[in-house]
Amino acid sequence: MTPRRDTILARSRFGCAFTCAHCNIIHVEFCTMAFNFSLSEFSSFAKLLHRVDLSACERAERQAPWTRQIQIQLKPTWHMLALHTEELLDLRSLVAATSQSLFQSAGENIDLSEVVSDRLN
């Protein structure tokens, strides 16, 4: 029996997504954050990032005291992602590339087509 290996799903300027040989979790490291997702949690996270209206966030937060102008609440918790525009764009790209890798390997078992098709267009 061949031991399972870690699988890099995608890399970006600020992060990396992979599955490890010890669990069935999607690990996303981004800047100083680390996320561990089940497939359904990752799908929800990908769709959340895909739907963020970048222009509206920047306008709404322009007068805010924080330096990272894009605030994304991670429901159902009170945790917030605080990102610069460049970071959000990079995270979207990383998640879309990860979605593409998962979509190709799992075929019809997951529905990330909205995120994947956006990346391909």
Helices and strands as residue ranges (DSSP letters): E 7-11, E 15-19, E 26-30, E 33-37, H 39-51, H 54-61, E 70-73, E 80-83, H 85-106, G 107-109, H 113-120
